C-alpha cells in the first residue's frame, strides 16, 4: 500500500544533513512494511534486525556503541555486507534495546555515509523513560499512524477523486453530485474499516466488513496485551480501564474526559500517568483545551481539560460495538457525533496538526482549532448535513477569525467567511491551502 511517509523518507535519504531516523507509531500501523518497501526501492541491500523477535541481537549493543564496532557485527550476524551510502540499516522494535537508541548518537557523528532507521510500537513510551541516554538533537523523529482517507482512496484505486476534491476545495465550488455521493459512501466505508493496513487489506480483498472487523478485534486484543505486558506494574490496570472508557467518553454530549467514568472518585493524580502511557504508546490521541485562541496556541493550553480519542475510527467502531448499518444507512445515532470527531482527530494527527479545542464557560465549544500562519482558524465538525450551530456564531462574534471551517456531509462552498468542507475531504486541511483563502481575503 502507498504511504505518504515514503515521500518523506525519500527526502531524508538525499538530505545533506541527514540524521538517524526514528519512526514512532502504534502496533500494526505498517512501520515494518514501510521501512522494507523504502529500502527495497532506494538501496542495494538491507540489514534488518528485530529486537523483539530475536532478543540475542541486543547483545551487539552491550559493548562499544561506535559504528566501527557495531557494523562488523551486523555484517557477521546477518551475512550482508554494509556498503556506505547503499545499505539501509533497519532496527525494528528498537524500544526493546535501549542501548541501540543511544547508539544512534554515534551513528550520527560518524564520518561514514550511514542510513539507519529505528522503529517500534512502543518507542514513544521508551523515549520518555529515564533509564537510558536518549540522543537528543542527534535523530529525526517521524510518526506513522493508520492510513488516512487519502491513502485509503489510493489503496481503493480511487485516485482520480483526490484531484477532484483538491480542485473543488481551492475553488470553493461544489463537486458534481454523483461524485459527492460516491465520496460520502467511501467515507462511510472508511469509518467502519478504518485505516489499519491489515484491516484495509482484508476489506479490499473481498469487500467483507466482517473480515476487516475480525482483524480489528485482533488488533484491540494485541493492544490490551501490550498494556498488560509493557505498562509499569502500578499503571497496568489503570491504563486498561482508561483505554476501555474511550467509547463512553465520546458518547457524552460534552466530550471532555471525565475521570469518574473510569471509576467513582477517580482523579488525575491517580490516572494521569496511565493516560500519558496510552498517548505515548500511540493508542490514544489527546486534544487539549485552549483558554484563548491566540498564536501560538500551545502557549494557552489548559492541560487539566482535554478530550481523548482512539487512534483509528474503525477501531472505535469495533470497540464500541456500533452496528455498521447505523453508519451505512445514516441512521440517527448520538454516538455518530463522537465517531465523526474521532475521525477528524485522526486526520489532523496524520497531518501533524496539534489537537486542541476551545470552550467558553460551557456555553459554546469549537471542536478543533488550527494555527494557520499568524491566524487561528476554528474547525466545527458535524456528523450530517444539519449544520446550524450557536457555538461557531459565538466564536466568530467574539474573535472575528479571517476564516472558519465547517466539516459536514455537505458539499464544498464558501459563504460569509465559512468554508464548507465535506468530511471526506478533511485531509485537505493543510496550511498552504487555507492560506489561499486568508490571503485572498
C-alpha positions in Angstrom: 0.0 0.0 0.0 1.2 3.5 -0.8 2.0 5.5 2.3 2.7 9.2 2.2 5.6 8.8 4.7 7.6 7.1 1.9 7.9 10.5 0.2 9.3 11.9 3.4 11.8 9.0 3.6 13.0 9.7 0.1 13.7 13.3 1.0 15.5 12.1 4.2 17.7 9.7 2.1 19.0 12.5 -0.1 19.3 15.2 2.6 22.8 16.7 3.1 22.2 17.0 6.9 20.6 13.6 7.4 20.3 12.2 10.9 19.4 8.7 12.0 15.6 8.3 11.9 13.2 7.0 14.4 9.6 6.1 13.3 7.1 6.2 16.2 3.7 4.5 15.9 1.3 2.1 17.5 1.4 -1.6 16.7 0.3 -2.7 13.2 0.3 0.7 11.6 2.7 -0.6 8.9 6.1 0.6 10.2 8.0 -2.6 9.2 6.3 -2.7 5.8 7.1 0.9 5.0 10.8 0.6 6.0 11.3 -2.6 4.0 9.5 -1.2 1.0 11.5 2.0 1.1 14.7 0.0 1.5 14.0 -2.2 -1.5 13.2 0.8 -3.7 16.2 3.0 -2.8 19.0 0.8 -1.6 21.1 -2.1 -2.9 20.8 -4.0 0.4 19.1 -4.0 3.8 20.5 -5.1 7.1 17.3 -5.9 9.2 17.2 -6.6 12.9 14.1 -7.2 15.0 14.9 -6.9 18.7 11.7 -8.5 19.9 11.7 -11.5 17.6 15.4 -12.2 18.2 16.5 -10.9 21.6 20.0 -12.2 21.0 20.5 -9.3 18.7 20.6 -7.0 21.7 24.0 -8.3 22.7 25.5 -6.5 19.7 24.9 -3.2 21.6 26.1 -4.3 25.0 29.7 -3.0 24.5 31.2 -0.3 22.3 28.4 1.6 20.5 30.6 3.2 17.8 29.7 2.2 14.2 33.2 0.8 13.7 32.3 -1.8 16.3 28.6 -2.3 15.6 28.6 -2.6 11.8 31.1 -5.5 11.5 28.9 -7.4 14.0 25.8 -6.6 12.0 27.5 -7.9 8.8 28.6 -11.1 10.6 25.3 -11.9 12.1 23.2 -11.1 9.0 25.6 -12.2 6.3 25.0 -8.9 4.5 27.9 -6.6 3.7 27.4 -3.0 4.6 28.2 -0.6 1.7 28.4 3.1 2.7 25.5 5.0 1.1 24.0 2.0 -0.5 22.9 -0.2 2.5 19.9 0.6 4.7 20.1 -0.5 8.4 16.7 -1.2 10.0 16.4 -1.7 13.8 12.9 -2.8 14.3 11.2 -2.8 17.8 14.1 -0.7 18.9 12.4 0.1 22.2 13.4 -3.4 23.3 17.1 -2.5 23.1 17.5 1.0 24.7 21.3 1.0 24.1 20.5 0.7 20.3 18.6 4.0 20.7 21.6 5.5 22.5 23.9 4.2 19.7 22.2 6.4 17.2 24.2 9.3 18.5 27.4 7.7 17.4 26.0 6.8 14.0 25.0 10.4 13.6 28.5 11.5 14.5 30.2 9.0 12.2 32.1 10.1 9.1 30.6 7.2 7.2 27.6 7.7 4.9 25.1 5.7 7.1 21.4 5.4 6.5 19.8 3.9 9.7 16.2 3.8 10.8 14.8 2.6 14.1 11.1 1.9 14.8 8.9 0.4 17.4 5.3 0.1 18.5 6.2 1.4 22.0 9.0 3.7 21.0 7.0 6.7 22.2 6.9 5.1 25.7 10.6 4.3 25.7 11.7 7.8 24.7 10.0 9.1 27.9 11.9 6.7 30.2 14.7 7.9 32.4 16.8 4.7 32.4 18.8 5.3 29.3 20.5 8.2 27.4 18.4 9.4 24.5 20.3 11.1 21.7 18.7 14.5 21.9 19.3 16.5 18.8 21.0 13.6 17.0 18.0 11.9 15.5 15.0 12.8 13.4 11.6 11.5 14.5 8.6 10.7 12.4 5.2 9.4 13.3 3.3 6.7 11.4 -0.4 6.2 12.1 -3.1 4.3 10.3 -3.9 5.1 6.6 -5.8 8.3 6.4 -8.7 8.7 4.0 -6.5 9.9 1.2 -4.3 6.8 1.5 -7.5 4.7 1.7 -8.7 6.1 -1.6 -5.4 5.4 -3.2 -5.5 1.8 -1.9 -9.0 1.5 -3.3 -7.8 2.7 -6.7 -9.9 5.9 -6.5 -7.0 8.3 -7.1 -8.9 10.4 -9.7 -11.3 11.5 -7.0 -8.4 13.1 -5.0 -7.6 15.7 -7.6 -11.4 16.5 -8.0 -11.5 17.1 -4.2 -8.4 19.4 -4.3 -9.8 21.4 -7.2 -13.2 21.9 -5.5 -11.6 23.0 -2.3 -9.3 25.6 -3.8 -12.1 27.0 -6.0 -14.7 26.6 -3.2 -17.1 25.1 -5.8 -19.3 22.1 -5.4 -18.4 18.7 -6.7 -20.9 17.1 -9.1 -23.5 15.4 -7.0 -22.7 12.0 -8.3 -19.0 12.3 -7.2 -20.1 13.9 -3.9 -22.4 10.9 -3.1 -19.7 8.4 -4.1 -17.1 10.0 -1.8 -19.6 10.1 1.1 -20.2 6.4 0.5 -16.5 5.7 0.6 -16.1 7.9 3.7 -18.8 5.8 5.5 -17.0 2.7 4.5 -13.7 4.1 5.8 -15.4 4.8 9.2 -16.1 1.1 9.5 -12.9 -0.3 8.0 -10.6 2.4 9.4 -7.0 2.7 8.4 -5.1 -0.1 10.0 -3.3 -1.6 7.0 -4.2 -5.2 7.6 -7.9 -4.3 8.1 -7.9 -2.3 4.9 -6.2 -5.2 3.0 -8.8 -7.6 4.4 -11.7 -5.4 3.3 -10.3 -4.7 -0.2 -9.5 -8.4 -0.7 -13.2 -9.4 -0.9 -15.3 -6.4 0.2 -16.1 -8.1 3.5 -16.7 -5.8 6.5 -16.6 -8.9 8.7 -13.1 -9.8 7.6 -11.9 -6.2 8.4 -13.7 -6.3 11.8 -12.1 -9.7 12.7 -8.7 -8.1 12.1 -9.7 -5.1 14.2 -10.7 -7.4 17.1 -7.3 -9.0 17.0 -5.6 -5.6 17.0 -7.5 -4.4 20.0 -6.6 -7.7 21.8 -3.0 -7.1 21.0 -3.2 -3.5 22.4 -4.7 -4.8 25.6 -1.9 -7.4 25.8 0.7 -4.6 25.2 -0.8 -2.6 28.1 -0.6 -5.7 30.4 2.9 -6.6 29.3 4.7 -3.2 29.0 3.0 -0.7 31.3 4.5 -0.3 34.7 3.0 -2.5 37.4 1.2 0.4 39.0 -0.3 1.6 35.8 -1.5 -1.6 34.0 -5.0 -1.9 35.4 -5.4 1.9 35.4 -4.4 2.2 31.7 -6.6 -0.7 30.8 -9.6 0.9 32.5 -8.9 4.3 30.9 -8.5 2.7 27.4 -11.8 0.8 27.7 -13.7 4.0 28.6 -12.8 5.9 25.4 -16.2 5.0 23.7 -18.1 6.1 26.8 -16.2 9.4 26.9 -17.1 10.1 23.3 -20.8 9.1 23.7 -21.4 12.1 26.0 -22.7 15.4 24.8 -19.7 17.1 26.5 -16.8 15.0 25.3 -14.3 16.4 27.9 -12.5 13.5 29.5 -14.1 12.6 32.9 -12.2 10.5 35.3 -15.3 9.4 37.2 -16.3 7.3 34.1 -13.3 5.1 34.8 -14.4 4.6 38.4 -16.1 6.6 41.1 -13.7 9.1 42.8 -11.0 8.7 40.1 -8.7 11.7 39.8 -5.9 12.9 37.5 -3.4 12.2 40.3 -4.3 8.5 40.1 -4.9 8.1 36.4 -2.8 10.8 34.8 0.3 8.7 34.3 -1.7 5.8 32.7 -3.3 8.2 30.3 0.1 9.6 29.4 1.2 6.0 28.7 -1.7 5.4 26.3 -0.9 8.6 24.4 2.9 7.8 24.3 2.1 4.3 23.0 0.1 5.9 20.2 -3.1 4.2 21.2 -4.9 7.4 22.2 -4.9 11.0 20.9 -5.2 13.8 23.4 -7.0 17.1 22.4 -6.2 19.9 24.9 -8.4 22.9 25.7 -7.2 26.3 24.7 -8.1 29.1 27.0 -7.5 31.9 24.5 -7.4 31.3 20.7 -4.2 33.2 20.0 -0.9 32.5 18.3 0.9 30.4 19.5 -1.9 28.1 20.5 0.3 26.0 22.7 1.1 28.9 25.0 -2.6 28.9 26.0 -3.2 25.3 26.8 -5.2 24.2 29.8 -3.7 20.8 30.4 -6.3 19.9 33.0 -9.1 19.9 30.4 -8.8 17.6 27.4 -10.7 15.1 25.2 -9.3 11.6 24.4 -9.8 9.9 21.1 -8.8 6.4 19.7 -6.0 6.3 17.1 -8.4 5.0 14.4 -12.1 5.4 13.7 -12.5 1.8 12.6 -11.1 0.5 15.8 -13.5 2.8 17.7 -16.5 1.3 15.8 -15.3 -2.2 16.6 -14.6 -1.3 20.3 -17.9 0.4 20.8 -20.0 -2.3 19.1 -21.7 0.3 16.9 -23.6 -1.6 14.1 -22.2 -0.9 10.7 -25.8 -0.4 9.5 -26.0 2.8 11.6 -23.2 4.3 9.5 -24.1 2.9 6.1 -27.8 3.7 6.3 -27.2 7.1 8.1 -29.5 6.1 11.0 -29.6 8.9 13.6 -27.4 7.8 16.4 -25.9 10.1 19.1 -22.6 8.2 19.0 -22.0 9.3 15.4 -21.0 12.7 16.7 -18.2 11.3 18.8 -17.1 8.9 16.0 -17.0 11.8 13.5 -14.9 13.9 15.9 -12.6 10.9 16.4 -12.2 10.6 12.6 -11.2 14.3 12.3 -8.8 14.0 15.2 -7.0 11.1 13.4 -7.0 13.1 10.1 -5.4 16.2 11.8 -2.9 14.0 13.6 -1.9 12.4 10.3 -1.3 15.9 9.0 0.9 16.7 12.1 -1.6 19.3 13.3 -1.7 19.5 17.1 -5.1 18.7 18.6 -6.8 21.4 20.6 -10.3 22.8 21.2 -11.9 25.9 22.6 -14.7 26.2 25.1 -16.4 29.2 26.6 -17.8 28.6 30.1 -19.7 25.6 29.0 -21.8 27.7 26.7 -20.0 27.2 23.4 -17.4 24.8 22.1 -15.3 24.7 18.9 -14.3 21.1 18.2 -10.8 21.9 16.9 -8.5 24.9 16.3 -5.8 25.2 13.7 -2.9 27.6 13.7 -2.5 28.9 10.1 0.4 31.4 9.8 -0.4 34.2 12.3 -4.1 33.3 12.5 -6.2 30.8 14.3 -8.9 29.0 12.3 -11.8 27.4 14.1 -13.0 24.0 12.8 -16.5 22.8 13.5 -17.5 19.2 13.0 -20.9 18.0 12.1 -21.8 14.3 11.5 -24.5 15.1 9.0 -25.8 18.0 6.8 -27.5 19.7 9.7 -25.0 22.5 10.3 -26.8 25.1 12.3 -24.6 25.9 15.3 -24.6 28.5 18.0 -21.0 27.8 19.0 -19.4 28.8 15.8 -21.5 32.1 15.8 -20.4 32.8 19.3 -16.8 32.2 18.4 -16.9 34.3 15.3 -18.6 37.2 17.0 -16.0 37.1 19.8 -12.8 36.7 17.8 -13.6 37.6 14.2 -11.4 34.9 12.6 -10.4 35.5 8.9 -11.7 32.1 8.0 -13.8 29.4 9.6 -14.1 25.7 8.6 -17.3 23.7 8.8 -16.9 19.9 8.2 -20.1 18.1 7.4 -21.7 15.9 4.8 -22.5 19.0 2.7 -20.7 19.8 -0.5 -17.9 22.3 -0.9 -18.7 26.0 -0.7 -17.7 29.4 0.8 -20.2 31.7 2.4 -19.6 34.7 4.6 -16.1 33.6 5.7 -17.2 30.0 6.4 -15.6 27.4 4.2 -17.7 24.3 3.9 -15.6 21.1 3.5 -17.1 17.6 3.2 -16.0 15.2 5.8 -14.3 13.1 3.2 -12.0 16.0 2.2 -10.7 16.7 5.7 -7.2 15.5 4.6 -7.1 18.7 2.6 -6.9 20.9 5.8 -3.3 22.0 5.1 -1.8 25.3 6.0 -0.9 26.1 2.3 -4.5 25.5 1.2 -6.1 27.5 3.9 -3.7 30.4 3.4 -5.1 30.6 -0.1 -8.4 31.8 1.3 -7.0 34.0 4.1 -4.6 35.8 1.7 -7.3 36.1 -1.0 -9.5 37.9 1.5 
